[in-house]
Amino acid sequence: MSETAVEPPTVTHDDIQSIDDDSFTDRNVCLVTGAGSGIGRATALAAAGNGLTVAATDIDADGLEGTIDRGDELGLEGDIESIVGDLTSDDDLERIVEEAAQLGDLKYLANIAGMQHIDSIEDFPMETYDRMHQVMLRAPLYLSKLCIPHFRETADGEGCVGNMGSVHGHYVTSDKVGYNVSKFGLRGLTQSIAAEGDGETRAYSVSTGYVKTPLVMNQLKDTAEQRGIAVDEVIEDVMLGQSRVTEMMEPIDVANLFLFGFSDLGRHLDGGDLLFDGGMTLTYE
């Protein structure tokens, strides 16, 4: 499998799973982080495609405009509003939630933004680790803290947090300590929200293997160099070698899982993890 085979695909209207849910209306707001590309963009489109008003946030203003443009091209039922912000800034996190709440009843939070760095523990730059922790674990915690009071103010007093997990929140690979620690931590955050939510504020995580996103594309060369192998071998042996399903998921596949989790169909999904990894973590040869 070549690099071109894992390039992020464009979301189409037919890709978006339509879910019949009384809460999926433009009155209710879904805040999506990392909405400028990849899974975040796909989730913003899927939420708007199901009639929700979307507060799309990212540090990449151009990426957010691309998400909005794609939503306009598809003629989606819900609106997507851009909120540019830096997840490492508490002032920005507070402003993001405040602006999202001005769009309607803030009911859903999708913590999707992520980053990656490839290095051994011995060589891992601590300033990079600190930034990864801020973006991928501290920001989801603080955003959840800020959103929960808004959830209580919705029509039914309920809300839901969806966190983007990973197979690397179940087991780990080498040279990704910052990512691994963050993903394990997100599962802890998910369960903590559920423990305190009394069934009214739910939380769940979505754990996948490798998905066709810019984040995956951008780590191919670094992983190949770190392991002394070709890029194609990274895809075939490292990313897909342990999977029984030897096909990468697309961002919209993951986005549809987020909408399922937010919907009434997921009402018993509270603290749990949706593990969609092609058999990577639970089978072996």
Buried (B, 14 or more C-beta within 10 A) or exposed (E): BEEEEBEBEEBEEEBBBBBEBEBBBBBBBBBBBBBBBBBBBBBBBBBBBBBBBBBBBBBBEEBBBBBBEBBEEBEBBBBBBBBBBBBBBBEBBBBBBEBBBEBBBBBBBBBBBBBBBBBEEEEBEEEBBEBBBBBBBBBBBBBBEBBBEBBEEBEEEBBBBBBBBBBBBBEBBBBBBBBBBBBBBBBEBBBBBBEEBEEBBBBBBBBBBBBBBBBBBEBBEBBBEBBEBEBBBBBBEBBBEBBEEEEBBBBBBBBBBBBBBBBEEBEEBBBBBBBBBBBBBEEEE
